[in-house]
Amino acid sequence: MKTSNYLKDLREETVASLQEQLVAAKKELFNLRFQNATNQLDNTARIKEVRKNIARIQTIITEKAKAEA
């Protein structure tokens, strides 16, 4: 249920704000990978969650681009 609410919120966003969220998620993923490499990361499942969120954001951006065209 949590992901469906997240997707609903993403679909209501503008493309510009989705781009900002995408950049923020990629930065977070970089930081998580860095922490994982230095053995400072406690919750390794967060990497998978952030990767899926990035894919969700990119999918919605693509959907909006196709809808405009």
N, C-alpha and C positions, 0 to 999 in steps of 0.2 A: 504493500500500500504506500510505502514511503516514496518509492520511485515514481509512482503514478502522480503523486502530488508534486514532486520535483519536476516532472515533465510538463505538467500543467502550468507550473510557474514559468518554466523556460519558454513555453510557447507564447506566453503573454508578453515576453520581453521583446525589445527592439533588436535589430541586428547589431547595432553599435554596442548595446549593453551586453549582448551575447559575446561579442568579440572581446570585450573587457573581461568577462567571466572566463573566457577561454584562456586568455593570457595569464590571469591569476591562477587558474587551475594548472597550467603548464609550469608556472613558477613553483607552485606547491609540490607538484610531482618531482621537479628537479631537487627541491629541498629534501623531500622524503627519500629519494634515491641516494642523495648525499649522506643523509643520516643512516641509511641502511648500510652503506658501504663502510661507514666508520663505527658500526655497531652501536649506534645511539638510538635506533628506532625500536620502540617497544611493540607497536601495533603494525605489523607488516601487512595486514589485510587492508590497511588504508591506501597502500599503493594501488592495489587492484581496484578499489572503489573510486579513486581519483581518475585512473585510466578510463574506467567506464563512464564517468561523468564527462570527461573530455570528449569521448566518442558521442555521447548524447548531445552535447552542445554543438559539435560539428555537424551532426545529423540534422538538427533543427535549423542551423544556419543554411545548410544545403536545401532543405525543404522550403525555407522562406525565399531563397534565391530562385528556385524553380517556379515557385508560385508567382513571383514578380515577372518572370520572363514569359 
